Amino acid sequence: MGQGELKPESGSCHNWIGGNLGLTVIDSLDTMLIMGLDDLYKESRDWIYANLDFNKSLWVSVFEINIRCLGGLLTAYDMTKDDLMLKKAQELADYLLAAFNTRTGIPLGHIELNTGRTRAASWTGGAAILSEMGSLQLEFSFLSQMTGKPIYAQKALHIFKELYSVKPGDSLFPVYVSADNLRLSGPITAGALGDSFYEYLLKYWLLTKKSSAKVKDWYYHSADNIISGLSRKTSNGMLVVTDKAHARSTSQEMEHLTCFVGGMFALGAMNTDNDNVRKSHTEAGEGVAKICHEMYAVHHTGLHGENARVEQDKVFPSNTQFLMRPESIETWFYMWRLTKDQKYRDWAWGYMESLNRWVKRKHGYDGVRDANSKSPTHDDVQQSWFLAETLKYLYLIFAPDDIMPLDKFVFNTEAHAFTPFEPNYNILDPTTD
């Protein structure tokens, strides 16, 4: 309670984001509420009231603390209307505002909470990362709506405005963006470093009750080009989603992280009036869901690896480390809500059985170093996203549709859900002045 992440074999803690910030507690609040774990929620709320303090000499990832902690606190407020959660969310956001103090307003990736000093990751060459800067808009806009203070939305939506000014013709961005001059560099991918930017275009439009036609068009244009420009359909119906350089190769690697795009396509299909777009995006979602199921099926444990190799129309193990990721379950959940095809529940049930067989430990669940091993060794870390996302999506795929209905809630990239609103702040369309 109050530490970072559980080590489920030893019973101790892992504090990669810093001690005493309550990472797992905050990331799990809405899962507790959805599942009716009221006593556990009360215990967690009591800890937050007595102990949660962001005034620390601690370097954190702006992206990670935003999607996990700011998102978790805001969703808890949305579901309970408990002012404590909103107060703590605003405190955290106020510390994060210093990250936007760059020449272009594009935030750097890391911030020291109590000083406001910022820095980019050294391996990016000083650049900001597309998926990180592009995954702040839901949380900051929702916070502005709840507090009546437009500064949070203004800071986050300015990123969209700046990116729109340098938008490539196909709306697919390289993953590195200079915070000094907006210069774009690096690979073009819907996987790691690019992924949730595209997701947030769609979800910002939905969160603000479809108030920005330009953001809608921006999303559907980018999604169409992910399907046509970053993907290859196999003869047996799988959609391999990779990067610009390898999209047409018959031999490819696909990241498990990229499996989220199937759910994104499904959500886009649910919200378009264009029959052709609905059909093509539904088919794309089905293709992603299928290949991501194969990523589990080809491993001895029935768990996924970080990457899989695709040769023609067959999937083979590649990087077989299992880190409890939610992206396939996320896509199967959205595809279930869209199609009601029983196979998505069957796949989810099979995955749950594999979790219980292979990674359930004395105090919880953890990852394994080789999902294809007959005797896998464990990493003794229960990732906070396992409770925030993986178990939540597993629960919801078997729950009735009126529990977290998708026309009444928009999930952030950490599966924290917000109620859509008509903006009361003064930026309705971040692509214009």
C-alpha positions in Angstrom: 0.0 0.0 0.0 1.5 3.3 -1.2 4.6 1.8 -2.8 5.3 1.3 -6.5 4.7 -2.2 -7.7 4.3 -5.5 -5.9 6.9 -8.2 -6.1 4.5 -11.1 -5.8 7.0 -13.9 -5.0 9.1 -12.1 -2.3 6.2 -9.9 -1.0 8.3 -6.8 -1.2 8.0 -3.8 -3.6 9.6 -2.4 -6.7 9.6 1.4 -6.9 10.7 2.3 -10.5 8.6 5.5 -10.5 9.8 6.5 -7.1 8.7 5.4 -3.6 5.6 6.4 -1.8 3.8 7.8 -4.8 1.1 5.1 -4.6 1.5 3.9 -8.2 -0.3 0.6 -7.9 -2.9 2.1 -5.5 -3.8 5.0 -7.8 -3.6 2.9 -11.0 -6.1 0.5 -9.5 -8.7 2.8 -8.0 -11.3 2.6 -10.8 -10.7 -1.2 -11.2 -11.8 -1.5 -7.5 -14.8 0.7 -8.1 -15.9 -1.2 -11.3 -15.5 -4.5 -9.5 -17.3 -3.4 -6.3 -14.3 -3.8 -4.1 -15.5 -1.0 -1.8 -13.5 -1.9 1.4 -10.3 -2.0 -0.6 -11.2 1.3 -2.3 -11.8 2.9 1.1 -8.4 1.7 2.4 -6.8 3.2 -0.7 -8.6 6.4 -0.3 -7.5 6.7 3.3 -3.9 6.2 2.2 -4.2 8.9 -0.4 -5.7 11.3 2.1 -3.0 10.7 4.7 0.1 10.2 2.6 0.0 11.2 -1.1 2.4 14.1 -1.7 4.0 15.0 -5.0 6.4 17.6 -3.6 9.4 15.3 -3.9 12.9 15.5 -5.3 12.1 12.8 -7.8 12.5 12.5 -11.6 9.5 11.0 -13.3 8.3 10.3 -16.8 5.7 13.0 -17.6 3.9 10.4 -19.8 3.8 7.6 -17.3 2.8 9.6 -14.3 0.1 11.3 -16.4 -1.6 8.2 -17.8 -1.3 6.2 -14.6 -1.5 8.6 -11.7 -3.3 11.7 -13.1 -5.6 9.5 -15.1 -6.3 7.2 -12.1 -7.1 10.1 -9.8 -9.4 11.8 -12.4 -11.3 8.6 -13.1 -11.8 8.0 -9.4 -13.2 11.6 -9.1 -15.4 11.0 -12.1 -16.9 7.9 -10.6 -17.3 9.1 -7.0 -17.3 12.9 -7.2 -14.9 12.8 -4.2 -13.2 16.2 -4.1 -10.0 14.6 -2.6 -9.3 12.9 -5.9 -9.7 16.1 -7.9 -7.6 18.0 -5.4 -4.7 15.5 -5.7 -5.1 15.4 -9.5 -4.8 19.2 -9.8 -1.8 19.2 -7.4 0.0 16.7 -9.7 -0.9 18.5 -12.9 0.4 21.8 -11.4 3.8 20.1 -10.9 3.8 18.8 -14.5 3.1 22.2 -16.1 6.8 23.1 -15.9 7.4 20.4 -18.5 5.8 22.6 -21.2 8.2 25.5 -20.7 10.1 24.9 -24.0 10.5 27.1 -27.1 7.6 25.4 -28.8 5.5 24.3 -25.8 6.3 20.7 -26.7 7.0 19.1 -23.3 10.2 17.2 -22.6 9.9 13.6 -21.3 11.1 13.8 -17.7 10.6 16.3 -14.9 11.9 16.6 -11.4 8.7 17.2 -9.4 9.8 19.6 -6.7 12.0 21.8 -8.9 10.4 21.7 -12.3 13.6 20.9 -14.0 13.1 19.0 -17.3 15.1 16.8 -19.6 14.6 14.6 -22.6 15.8 11.0 -22.5 19.4 10.8 -23.6 18.8 8.2 -26.3 16.4 10.4 -28.2 19.1 13.0 -29.0 17.2 15.6 -26.9 13.9 15.2 -28.8 10.4 14.6 -27.4 8.6 11.4 -28.2 5.4 11.4 -30.3 3.4 8.9 -28.2 4.4 10.7 -24.9 3.5 14.3 -25.9 0.4 13.0 -27.8 -1.0 11.2 -24.8 -1.7 14.1 -22.4 -4.8 15.6 -24.0 -7.5 13.5 -22.4 -6.3 13.9 -18.9 -5.4 17.6 -19.1 -8.6 18.5 -20.9 -10.8 16.6 -18.5 -9.0 18.3 -15.6 -9.8 21.8 -17.1 -13.4 20.8 -17.5 -13.7 19.6 -13.9 -11.8 22.6 -12.4 -12.9 25.3 -14.7 -9.3 26.3 -15.2 -8.4 26.3 -19.0 -4.6 26.3 -18.6 -4.3 22.5 -18.5 -6.3 22.0 -21.7 -4.5 24.9 -23.4 -1.1 23.4 -22.6 -2.0 19.9 -23.9 -3.9 21.0 -26.9 -1.2 23.4 -28.0 0.8 20.2 -28.7 -1.9 19.1 -31.2 -1.8 22.6 -32.8 1.9 22.5 -33.2 1.9 19.0 -34.6 -0.9 19.9 -37.0 1.3 22.7 -38.4 3.9 20.2 -39.5 1.6 17.3 -40.3 2.9 15.0 -43.1 0.6 14.4 -46.0 -0.5 11.0 -44.8 -0.9 12.2 -41.1 1.7 9.6 -40.0 4.5 11.2 -38.0 8.1 10.2 -37.3 8.4 9.3 -33.6 10.9 12.1 -32.6 9.9 15.8 -32.5 12.3 18.6 -31.5 10.9 20.8 -28.7 13.1 23.6 -30.1 11.9 23.8 -33.7 9.4 20.9 -34.4 11.8 19.1 -36.6 10.6 15.5 -37.2 12.9 12.5 -37.3 13.1 8.8 -36.7 10.9 5.9 -37.9 7.2 6.0 -38.6 5.3 3.4 -36.7 2.0 2.6 -34.9 4.0 0.7 -32.3 6.3 1.8 -29.5 7.0 5.6 -29.4 4.2 6.4 -31.9 1.2 4.3 -30.7 -1.1 6.2 -28.3 -0.8 9.5 -30.2 -3.2 8.2 -32.9 -5.4 6.7 -30.2 -5.7 10.1 -28.5 -6.8 11.9 -31.7 -9.8 9.6 -31.8 -10.5 9.7 -28.1 -10.1 13.5 -27.7 -12.8 13.9 -30.4 -15.0 11.4 -28.5 -14.3 12.9 -25.1 -15.4 16.3 -26.2 -18.6 15.0 -27.6 -17.3 15.1 -31.1 -16.8 18.9 -31.0 -13.9 19.1 -33.4 -14.5 17.9 -37.0 -10.9 18.6 -37.9 -9.6 16.3 -35.1 -12.0 13.6 -36.3 -10.8 13.9 -39.9 -7.2 13.9 -38.7 -7.8 10.7 -36.9 -9.6 8.8 -39.7 -7.0 10.0 -42.2 -4.2 8.7 -40.0 -6.0 5.4 -39.3 -6.7 4.8 -43.0 -3.0 5.3 -43.7 -1.9 3.0 -40.8 -4.1 0.3 -42.5 -2.8 1.0 -46.0 0.7 2.2 -45.4 2.0 0.4 -42.2 0.2 -2.9 -42.6 0.1 -6.1 -44.6 -2.8 -8.5 -44.7 -1.9 -12.2 -44.8 -3.7 -14.8 -46.9 -5.4 -16.1 -43.7 -6.8 -12.8 -42.6 -4.2 -11.5 -40.1 -3.2 -7.8 -40.3 0.5 -7.4 -39.6 1.1 -3.8 -38.4 4.7 -2.7 -38.4 6.6 0.4 -39.5 7.1 2.4 -42.7 10.3 0.6 -43.7 9.0 -2.9 -43.3 5.2 -2.7 -44.0 5.4 -4.4 -47.4 7.9 -7.2 -46.4 6.6 -10.8 -46.3 8.9 -11.3 -43.3 8.2 -8.9 -40.4 8.3 -8.5 -36.7 5.2 -7.2 -34.9 5.3 -5.7 -31.4 2.7 -6.8 -28.9 2.4 -3.1 -28.0 0.9 -2.6 -31.5 -2.0 -4.9 -30.7 -3.9 -2.0 -29.2 -4.6 -0.7 -32.7 -7.3 -3.3 -33.3 -9.3 -1.8 -30.4 -8.7 1.7 -31.8 -10.0 0.6 -35.2 -13.0 -1.0 -33.6 -13.8 2.2 -31.6 -13.4 4.2 -34.8 -15.8 1.8 -36.6 -18.4 2.3 -33.9 -18.3 6.1 -34.3 -18.4 6.7 -38.1 -21.4 7.3 -40.3 -19.5 6.2 -43.3 -20.4 2.6 -44.2 -17.1 2.0 -46.1 -15.0 3.2 -43.2 -17.0 1.2 -40.7 -16.5 -1.9 -42.8 -12.7 -1.4 -43.5 -11.9 -0.5 -39.9 -13.9 -3.4 -38.5 -12.0 -5.8 -40.9 -8.7 -4.2 -39.8 -9.7 -4.7 -36.1 -10.5 -8.3 -36.8 -7.2 -8.8 -38.6 -5.2 -7.3 -35.7 -7.2 -9.3 -33.1 -6.4 -12.5 -35.0 -2.7 -12.0 -35.3 -2.5 -11.0 -31.6 -4.2 -14.2 -30.6 -1.6 -16.1 -32.6 1.1 -14.3 -30.6 -0.3 -16.2 -27.6 -1.0 -19.5 -29.3 2.5 -20.0 -30.6 4.0 -19.9 -27.1 4.1 -23.0 -24.9 2.5 -21.2 -22.0 -0.3 -19.5 -24.0 1.2 -16.1 -22.9 2.4 -13.5 -25.4 6.0 -12.3 -26.0 7.1 -8.8 -26.6 7.5 -9.4 -30.3 6.6 -12.1 -32.8 8.0 -12.8 -36.2 5.6 -13.2 -39.2 6.7 -15.3 -42.2 4.1 -15.1 -45.0 1.0 -16.2 -43.1 2.5 -17.8 -40.0 3.5 -16.4 -36.6 6.6 -17.6 -34.8 8.1 -16.6 -31.4 10.7 -13.9 -31.4 11.2 -11.9 -28.2 9.5 -14.2 -25.8 9.6 -12.1 -22.6 6.1 -11.8 -21.1 5.4 -8.5 -19.3 1.6 -8.9 -18.5 0.7 -6.4 -21.2 -3.0 -5.5 -21.9 -3.0 -4.6 -25.6 -4.5 -7.9 -27.0 -7.1 -8.1 -24.3 -8.0 -4.4 -25.0 -8.6 -5.2 -28.7 -10.6 -8.3 -27.9 -12.7 -6.3 -25.5 -13.5 -3.6 -28.2 -14.1 -6.2 -30.8 -16.5 -8.1 -28.5 -18.5 -4.9 -27.9 -18.5 -4.2 -31.6 -19.3 -7.7 -33.1 -20.4 -9.9 -30.2 -18.3 -12.7 -31.8 -17.9 -15.4 -29.1 -14.3 -16.1 -30.1 -13.2 -12.9 -28.3 -14.5 -14.2 -25.0 -13.1 -17.6 -25.7 -9.6 -16.1 -26.3 -9.9 -14.0 -23.2 -10.9 -17.0 -21.1 -8.0 -19.0 -22.5 -5.6 -16.2 -21.5 -7.0 -16.1 -18.0 -6.4 -19.8 -17.6 -2.8 -19.4 -18.8 -2.3 -16.6 -16.2 -3.5 -18.8 -13.4 -1.5 -21.7 -14.6 1.8 -20.0 -15.3 2.2 -16.7 -13.5 0.0 -16.8 -10.4 2.4 -16.5 -7.4 2.1 -16.4 -3.6 1.1 -12.7 -3.4 -0.1 -11.9 -7.0 0.9 -12.3 -10.6 4.2 -11.6 -12.3 6.0 -11.7 -15.7 8.1 -14.5 -17.1 11.4 -14.3 -19.0 10.4 -16.8 -21.7 6.8 -17.4 -22.5 7.8 -20.3 -24.8 9.6 -22.3 -22.0 8.2 -25.4 -20.5 9.6 -24.3 -17.1 9.6 -20.4 -17.3 11.4 -18.4 -14.7 9.7 -15.3 -13.2 10.7 -11.7 -13.0 8.9 -11.0 -9.6 7.2 -7.8 -10.7 3.5 -7.2 -10.9 3.2 -4.3 -13.3 0.7 -1.7 -12.2 -1.0 -1.9 -15.7 -1.9 -5.5 -14.9 -4.5 -4.2 -12.4 -5.3 -1.0 -14.3 -5.7 -2.5 -17.7 -5.2 -6.3 -18.2 -7.6 -7.5 -15.4 -10.1 -4.6 -16.1 -10.4 -5.5 -19.7 -10.7 -9.2 -18.9 -13.4 -8.4 -16.4 -15.3 -6.1 -18.8 -15.3 -8.5 -21.7 -17.5 -10.8 -19.6 -19.5 -8.0 -18.1 -22.8 -6.7 -19.5 -22.5 -3.8 -21.9 -24.1 -1.4 -19.5 -21.0 -1.7 -17.2 -18.8 1.0 -18.6 -20.7 1.5 -21.9 -18.6 2.9 -24.7 -21.0 5.7 -25.6 -20.8 7.0 -22.0 -17.1 6.6 -21.2 -13.8 7.1 -23.0 -10.8 5.1 -21.8 -7.3 6.6 -21.7 -4.3 4.6 -22.8 -4.0 3.2 -19.2 -7.7 2.1 -19.3 -8.9 5.0 -17.0 -12.3 6.1 -18.2 -13.7 9.6 -18.4 -17.3 10.9 -19.0 -17.5 12.9 -22.3 -18.3 16.6 -22.0 -19.0 19.7 -24.1 -15.9 21.8 -23.4 -16.3 24.9 -21.2 -12.7 26.0 -21.8 -11.9 28.3 -24.7 -10.2 26.0 -27.1 -12.7 23.9 -29.0 -10.5 23.1 -32.0 -6.8 22.7 -31.3 -6.0 22.8 -35.1 -6.9 26.5 -35.4 -6.1 29.7 -33.5 
